[in-house]
Amino acid sequence: MYNNTQIKPRRRKEHEGIEEILYIFILRPWRPGGQIILLFSFFVLFAFNCDLYTDIKHRADHIAGRDTPLLIPAAPTGITATPSDAQITISWQPVIDADSYNIYWSNGVGLTMSSGNKVSGASLPYTHSGLINGAAYYYLVTAVNAMGESAPSGISGATPNTVAPGAPANVSASPGDSKITISWSPVSGATSYNIYWDAITGITINSNKLSNKTSPFVHSGPLVINGTMYYYKVSAVNSGGETLSLEVSARPHITSILYNSSLFGILQESVNAGSGAATSPAFAITKSSVGQSSGVEAAASVNFKNQSGFFH
């Protein structure tokens, strides 16, 4: 049994910011006489019980008058400003003991806390929106706690800009007689559309260009020849750039001819004779029900045919 236990905190030394405290437990037995002195450094206590060490450390600091006061936080570091369409995202490294952050900004390069526009209680990261594309913006950040506001961070600047629109979707190419109709769906943010085309696959922005077109667009003229395959891409355009769609293709072909009653018989007979009795004609001409009279021309349809069946 022991009584009259005394705990005397005593600071022994400091090493690299870590204080080593020795606690002297003086245990006095019932019998008069000697003392048993046990020395425990905080390292031993820490190894056995972190909470016990923390509690004893705080008590010892308080007794010794060495309570650590809350300090104004350090200035934020690593500030960056990332631009996008009409907005800029500001980021920085978190600061120990900071409860919140303030952001100061301006359009001038000489930004200070006193000259800048203040955004209080900014979150990390902070998105500054509603900006003017093409205008420069500059930022600095401070850390705040109950003791006050830190010194300013370094300054970071950026210029918001318009983002290029997405690629047109649902692009199609529908063939006709010496023409192809190109269609696509509208693209949000696009101010105009271009069409790129060629008679070989692999369309790029260096291919033949049809500028500022609307959907649907009919591609025709002397360069669009029946029986030739043509390839197309549509691009959406704005001040931020141009984005190409996927490639589509089509082959224009004859869809109708002028009908003459006597000529029809000659063509049909010639085709059937040339193809042989055992095979189908290369093409068939179907008379229209409108304006049919000997020597009078009227509309007729033409279907091209191979051994697999009709095609256009």
For each residue, the residues with C-beta under 8 A, 3 or more apart:
1: 29 30
2: 5 27 28 29
3: 28 30
4: 28
5: 2 25 26 27 28
6: 25 26
7: 23 24 25
8: 23 24 26
9: 21 23 56 59 60 63 64
10: 21 22 23 24
11: 14 19 21 60 64 66
12: 20 21 22 41
13: 19 20
14: 11 17 18 19 20
15: 18 20
16:
17: 14
18: 14 15
19: 11 13 14 42
20: 12 13 14 15 41 42 43
21: 9 10 11 12 41 42 56 57 60
22: 10 12 39 40 41 42
23: 7 8 9 10 39 40 42 45 56 60
24: 7 8 10 37 38 39
25: 5 6 7 37 38 40
26: 5 6 8 35 37
27: 2 5 35 36 38
28: 2 3 4 5 35
29: 1 2 33 34 36
30: 1 3
31:
32:
33: 29
34: 29
35: 26 27 28
36: 27 29
37: 24 25 26
38: 24 25 27
39: 22 23 24
40: 22 23 25 44 45
41: 12 20 21 22 44 45
42: 19 20 21 22 23 45 46 53 56 57
43: 20 46 47
44: 40 41 47 48
45: 23 40 41 42 48 49 52 53 56
46: 42 43 49 50 53
47: 43 44
48: 44 45 52
49: 45 46 52 53
50: 46 53 54
51: 54 55
52: 45 48 49 55 56
53: 42 45 46 49 50 56 57
54: 50 51 57 58
55: 51 52 58 59
56: 9 21 23 42 45 52 53 59 60
57: 21 42 53 54 60 61
58: 54 55 61 62
59: 9 55 56 62 63
60: 9 11 21 23 56 57 63 64
61: 57 58 64 66 67 68
62: 58 59 65 66 67
63: 9 59 60
64: 9 11 60 61
65: 62
66: 11 61 62
67: 61 62
68: 61
69:
70: 97 145 146 147
71: 97 147
72: 145 147 148 149 150
73: 95 96 97 98 143 144 145 147 150
74: 95 96 143 150 151
75: 95 142 143 150 151 152 153
76: 79 92 93 95 98 101 141 142 143 150 153
77: 92 93 153 154
78: 91 92 93
79: 76 90 91 92 139 140 141 153 154 155 156
80: 90 91 92 156
81: 88 89 90 137 139 156 157 158
82: 88 89 90 91 158
83: 87 88 158 159 160 161
84: 87 88 89 160 161 163
85: 133 160 161 162 163 240
86: 129 130 131 132 133 160 162
87: 83 84 127 128 129 130 131 160
88: 81 82 83 84 127 128 131 137 139 158 160
89: 81 82 84 125 126 127 128
90: 79 80 81 82 103 122 125 126 127 128 139 141 156
91: 78 79 80 82 124 125 126
92: 76 77 78 79 80 101 124 141 153
93: 76 77 78
94: 98 124
95: 73 74 75 76 98 101 143 150
96: 73 74
97: 70 71 73 143 145
98: 73 76 94 95 101 143 144 145 150
99: 144 145 146
100: 120 121 122 143 144 145
101: 76 92 95 98 121 122 123 124 126 141 142 143 144
102: 118 119 120 121 122 141 142 144 149
103: 90 118 119 122 126 128 139 140 141
104: 111 112 113 116 117 118 119 139 140 141 142 152
105: 111 116 117 119 128 137 138 139 140
106: 111 115 116 117 137 138
107: 135 136 137 138
108: 111 115 138
109: 138 155 157
110: 115
111: 104 105 106 108 115 116 138 139 140 155
112: 104 115 116 140 152
113: 104 116 118 140 142 152
114:
115: 106 108 110 111 112
116: 104 105 106 111 112 113 138 140
117: 104 105 106
118: 102 103 104 113
119: 102 103 104 105 122 126 128
120: 100 102
121: 100 101 102
122: 90 100 101 102 103 119 126 141
123: 101 126
124: 91 92 94 101
125: 89 90 91
126: 89 90 91 101 103 119 122 123
127: 87 88 89 90
128: 87 88 89 90 103 105 119 131 137 139
129: 86 87
130: 86 87
131: 86 87 88 128 135 137 160
132: 86 135 160
133: 85 86 160 161 162 239
134: 159 160 161
135: 107 131 132 159 160
136: 107 157 158 159
137: 81 88 105 106 107 128 131 157 158 159 160
138: 105 106 107 108 109 111 116 155 156 157
139: 79 81 88 90 103 104 105 111 128 155 156 157
140: 79 103 104 105 111 112 113 116 152 153 154 155 156
141: 76 79 90 92 101 102 103 104 122 152 153
142: 75 76 101 102 104 113 149 150 151 152 153
143: 73 74 75 76 95 97 98 100 101 149 150
144: 73 98 99 100 101 102 148 149 150
145: 70 72 73 97 98 99 100 148
146: 70 99
147: 70 71 72 73
148: 72 144 145
149: 72 102 142 143 144
150: 72 73 74 75 76 95 98 142 143 144
151: 74 75 142
152: 75 104 112 113 140 141 142
153: 75 76 77 79 92 140 141 142
154: 77 79 140
155: 79 109 111 138 139 140
156: 79 80 81 90 138 139 140
157: 81 109 136 137 138 139
158: 81 82 83 88 136 137
159: 83 134 135 136 137
160: 83 84 85 86 87 88 131 132 133 134 135 137
161: 83 84 85 133 134 240
162: 85 86 133 189 238 239 240
163: 84 85 189 240 241
164: 236 238 240 241 242 243
165: 187 188 189 190 236 237 238 240 241 243
166: 169 187 188 189 236 243
167: 187 235 236 243 244 245 246
168: 171 184 185 187 190 193 234 235 236 243 245
169: 166 184 185 187 245
170: 183 184 185
171: 168 182 183 184 232 233 234 245 246 248
172: 182 183 184 248
173: 180 181 182 230 232 248 249 250
174: 180 181 183 250
175: 179 180 250 251 252 253 312
176: 179 180 181 218 252 253 255
177: 226 252 253 254 255 256
178: 220 224 225 226 252
179: 175 176 218 219 220 224 252
180: 173 174 175 176 218 219 220 224 230 232 250 252
181: 173 174 176 216 217 218 219
182: 171 172 173 195 213 215 216 217 218 219 232 234 248
183: 170 171 172 174 215 216 217
184: 168 169 170 171 172 193 215 234 245
185: 168 169 170 215
186: 190 215
187: 165 166 167 168 169 190 193 236 243
188: 165 166
189: 162 163 165 166 236 238 240
190: 165 168 186 187 193 236 237 238
191: 237 238 239
192: 211 212 237 238
193: 168 184 187 190 212 213 214 215 234 235 236 237
194: 209 210 211 212 213 234 235 237 242
195: 182 209 210 213 217 219 232 233 234 235
196: 203 204 205 207 208 209 210 232 233 234 235 244
197: 203 207 208 210 219 230 231 232 233
198: 201 202 203 207 208 230 231
199: 228 229 230 231
200: 231
201: 198 231 247 249
202: 198 231 247
203: 196 197 198 207 231 232 233 244 247
204: 196 207 244
205: 196 209 235 242 244
206:
207: 196 197 198 203 204 233
208: 196 197 198
209: 194 195 196 205
210: 194 195 196 197 213 217 219
211: 192 194
212: 192 193 194
213: 182 193 194 195 210 217
214: 193 217
215: 182 183 184 185 186 193 234
216: 181 182 183
217: 181 182 183 195 210 213 214
218: 176 179 180 181 182
219: 179 180 181 182 195 197 210 224 230 232
220: 178 179 180 224
221: 224
222:
223:
224: 178 179 180 219 220 221 228 230 252
225: 178 228 252
226: 177 178 252 253 254
227: 251 252 253
228: 199 224 225 251 252
229: 199 249 250 251
230: 173 180 197 198 199 219 224 249 250 251 252
231: 197 198 199 200 201 202 203 247 248 249
232: 171 173 180 182 195 196 197 203 219 247 248 249 250
233: 171 195 196 197 203 207 244 245 246 247 248
234: 168 171 182 184 193 194 195 196 215 244 245
235: 167 168 193 194 195 196 205 242 243 244 245
236: 164 165 166 167 168 187 189 190 193 242 243 245
237: 165 190 191 192 193 194 241 242
238: 162 164 165 189 190 191 192 241
239: 133 162 191
240: 85 161 162 163 164 165 189
241: 163 164 165 237 238
242: 164 194 205 235 236 237
243: 164 165 166 167 168 187 235 236
244: 167 196 203 204 205 233 234 235
245: 167 168 169 171 184 233 234 235 236 248
246: 167 171 233
247: 201 202 203 231 232 233
248: 171 172 173 182 231 232 233 245
249: 173 201 229 230 231 232
250: 173 174 175 180 229 230 232
251: 175 227 228 229 230
252: 175 176 177 178 179 180 224 225 226 227 228 230
253: 175 176 177 226 227 304 312
254: 177 226 257 302 304
255: 176 177 301 302 312
256: 177 299 300 301 302
257: 254 285 300 302
258: 297 298 299 300
259: 263 264 285 287 288 292 297 298 299 300
260: 263 264 295 296 297
261: 264 265 287 292 293 294 295 296
262: 265 266 294 295
263: 259 260 266 267
264: 259 260 261 267 268 285 287 300
265: 261 262 268 269
266: 262 263 269 270
267: 263 264 270 271 285
268: 264 265 271 272 281 284 285
269: 265 266 272 273
270: 266 267 273 274
271: 267 268 274 275 281 282 283 284
272: 268 269 275 281
273: 269 270
274: 270 271 282
275: 271 272 279 280 281 282
276: 279
277:
278:
279: 275 276 307
280: 275 305 307
281: 268 271 272 275 284 305
282: 271 274 275 304 305 306
283: 271 302 303 304 305
284: 268 271 281 302 303 305
285: 257 259 264 267 268 300 301 302
286: 300 301 302 303
287: 259 261 264 292 298 300
288: 259 291 292 298 299 300 301
289: 292
290: 298 299
291: 288 296 297 298 299
292: 259 261 287 288 289 296 298
293: 261 296
294: 261 262
295: 260 261 262
296: 260 261 291 292 293
297: 258 259 260 291
298: 258 259 287 288 290 291 292
299: 256 258 259 288 290 291
300: 256 257 258 259 264 285 286 287 288
301: 255 256 285 286 288
302: 254 255 256 257 283 284 285 286
303: 283 284 286 310 312
304: 253 254 282 283 310 311 312
305: 280 281 282 283 284 309 310 311
306: 282 309 311
307: 279 280
308: 311
309: 305 306
310: 303 304 305
311: 304 305 306 308
312: 175 253 255 303 304
